[in-house]
Amino acid sequence: MMSAVNIALPAIQIEFAVNAVLLSWLGTSYLLATAVFLMPVGKIADIYGRKKTFTWGILFFTLSALWAGFAPSVYWLIFIRVLQGISGAMIMTTGVAMLTSVFPPHERGKVMGINVAAVYIGLSAGPFIGGFVTQNFDWRGIFFLSVPIGMATTFLILRYLKDEWADARGQGLDIFGSVIYGFALVALIYGASLLPERAGIWLMICGLLGIGAFVKRQLTVEEPVFEVRLFHHNRTFAFSNIAALINYSATTAVTFLLSLYLQYIKGMEPQMAGVVLIAQPIIQAVLSPYTGKLSDRVDPGLLATMGMSLTALGLFLFIFLGPNSSLFFIIIPLIILGFGYALFSSPNMNAIMGSVEKQYYGIASAAVATMRLIGQMLSMATATVIFALFIGRAEITPANYLLFLKSTKTAFIIFTCLCVIGIFFSFSRGAIERERQ
């Protein structure tokens, strides 16, 4: 769904006649809603059952996809994407925790690798299927196509997933803390979209103050919605999560930017653009099970650092993307990014899960999912801000293609610098204590 919608963005822009900034909110709204609800939904899942939460998440996601197919305006579509983001939070916060609960510790890396591969098989299929549907039918068909898939997934869950996990049954939910966290994130991201206006600056300041208030509250309440003390007492856990945050912040918007570049600057049809973009997730899907399994034997922190370094190299090459860049020049950095991310994601997740005791598996799973979503959200917000500064609230047309290219170059410079910083955190996390694995 995520990668397919990126391919359909130019078609959506044409139908609804929206500007580049509003168009980017189709991705940002989904990520923001998921990030806002991820932690409270994770706590709810621990209290009432992870399988139950997972199942309802799949069902709500399917129904919202059906609704999105009938969206009468871009504003309705953004609202429905928010609902899909809430459903996505119900799925993401429970999946890794359930996997960690049912497989023995010495198989954790392999299982994490298979899980990551499954995600990227979906991301690999998304651009191709999304491009095919958009070009030959209509962008709405992308959402309609998700309905039978969601129904089949719901059947498989009800038929084969028999156990239930509710390790925090009987505990309470810090609703006030969850509200503070949600408003803080919304203020940060919406404020970023308003930059460089003064209102955007004030909203971002309020968002940062809200994050500070949330952290302070979680340190004092009896039953926190998120255990922030792990970041203070566990260097490996903290630095691995920061590395994940930086990695996702630097890579998520790549598909968004390249999808627009291939269709606007190179004049490709949506289907062909999807074929080009499939190079990165295919590499990730193929290699992730092997890198995950390798991280059961080799220090996962070392593998993740190598992956972050390759990711920085791939992003650096995209800085030189121009109107006359060859297809070969585009695909090679995508392959490097795919290889780098395969080396990073599964081992880094293994490092996080291996750095905590068994009773913290649910918290660790929520933490890595939160870092992923906030990173994805910040990446899309960065692209949104850059578009706002260079292009303004105008549609992408041949008249501003040069400004669009300057925007993408600026974005890739920022993303490359982020990855270089991420190499430091990944390398400095320390070795994983093997007895915990």
Secondary structure as UniProt FT lines:
FT   HELIX           2..16
FT   HELIX           20..48
FT   HELIX           50..68
FT   TURN            69..70
FT   HELIX           74..102
FT   HELIX           105..107
FT   HELIX           108..136
FT   HELIX           140..160
FT   TURN            167..170
FT   HELIX           175..194
FT   TURN            195..196
FT   HELIX           198..218
FT   TURN            219..220
FT   HELIX           229..233
FT   HELIX           235..260
FT   HELIX           261..265
FT   HELIX           270..277
FT   HELIX           279..294
FT   TURN            295..297
FT   HELIX           300..318
FT   TURN            319..320
FT   TURN            323..324
FT   HELIX           327..354
FT   HELIX           358..360
FT   HELIX           361..390
FT   HELIX           398..400
FT   HELIX           401..427
FT   TURN            428..429
FT   HELIX           434..436
//
